[in-house]
């Protein structure tokens, strides 16, 4: 029984509904951990005694058995300190944010490559070189010319892929330079 403090009228412990919501949150966190790869798990602050339970949950594929194993994993996780669970949640949210940034950078490089190849003339390349003055002009022009030829002749997209790699690296270095400049302004 929960009971009340007779002086203040406050309850001594959380309600059953609050306890159930907390348990379901831990169960959901366990399911998210099971969905991660071994490399992603290694980056998280997961206690060593919890890893075998996660691996076992990943190994089991039968629906009901998997569900039962997830419930057992959640039970083991509820024994952990709340600070550990909070650290895992924070690390996972940081991971997902960095993954979203990485995917956005990839899409930007792809869109830039496709717009450069689809253009007639070098106006887009000139604008790109103006934005990134440290870029290797000759290499970018050559890759762009080769990618256009590959596309016209239905050849394998070797230069097309190489152009993507160069643009992605250029955009990544350009964003780091912008971050450094921003940090320098703050000092």
Secondary structure as GFF3:
##gff-version 3
##sequence-region A 1 187
A	DSSP	alpha_helix	16	35	.	.	.	ID=ss1
A	DSSP	alpha_helix	38	42	.	.	.	ID=ss2
A	DSSP	alpha_helix	48	59	.	.	.	ID=ss3
A	DSSP	alpha_helix	63	78	.	.	.	ID=ss4
A	DSSP	alpha_helix	82	118	.	.	.	ID=ss5
A	DSSP	alpha_helix	123	131	.	.	.	ID=ss6
A	DSSP	alpha_helix	137	153	.	.	.	ID=ss7
A	DSSP	alpha_helix	158	186	.	.	.	ID=ss8
###
